Amino acid sequence: MNSRLKSGNYEEYDACLNEIVSWISGFGIRVSPTRVGEYRKSFSELLRISKTKDFTTAEHRVDEFLNTLYEFHELQEIYNGFRDKELNEYVKPRLEKIVSGPSSYQNEQNKKSEARNYALELLIASRLSQGGIFVPPLNASDATCKIDGREIIFECKRPQFATTVDKNIKRACKQLKSRYLNSISFLSRGIVGVDISKSFNPSFQKLRYSNEQDITQFMGKVIASFESEYLKTLHSIKEKRTIAVLVRFSALALPIENGGRISYCQQYGLLVLPGVSGVDAGLANKLGLRIKN
């Protein structure tokens, strides 16, 4: 549905990362001892290497630098959605969580995945915010928006393994069911948000491309593969008020030929659930357009 490729130079990235660090610090959150502080130091070194052409040092730290570039763009996605918004009550407690945890998702274990789980809530909320439809939830839901005056509630999951995707979707559906009971409107509808970046790419493999069309095609295939593999699970969702699954995947792409840029890629796919039709299908499709744009 939506493939975004982002390339730029290190000076631009460095300036943006400084803005992000300043923004987070503005909430009274200490950055220096956290993974975000690690990215700040790593990026400073990467910028130095790009200016001095100290490629020998770069060769020994290439995995670190690629991880820093990926995580920087994930943070930038959040920043873009909330930097100009007065939503401290929603954003601050989640930022306090996301700065913790290991620097790479490859090192997540058990509760160490909590930081990026909260980041997913902000990533999806950021896309809604950039689409002009985010509404800070009054209850415990992860994110909400309004389409045609109707509330849509999100329950976000970030499965760690391919074997747990099915379980996470079903758990999100159960949680949505309880959200409907607490909603102020019986017209509320729910969407399961699933980030498959780690479960589909646990070893943080980089895509290889010769042109941007290669990346667009690959990212589209990821969403299609998800839909095909979990079609049975999608058909098993019988709660009529749960109308769609929002799938997210992000990764880095490296050029096959020298001279190309490292690109950060993310893809969102909105899968309307089987049996959903009429007004609810229309709501889901309008949401998909807002996320795309």
Summary of the structure (lengths in Angstrom):
residues: 293
radius of gyration: 19.2
end to end distance: 10.2
largest distance: 61.8
contacts: 928
relative contact order: 0.13
helix: 54%
strand: 18%
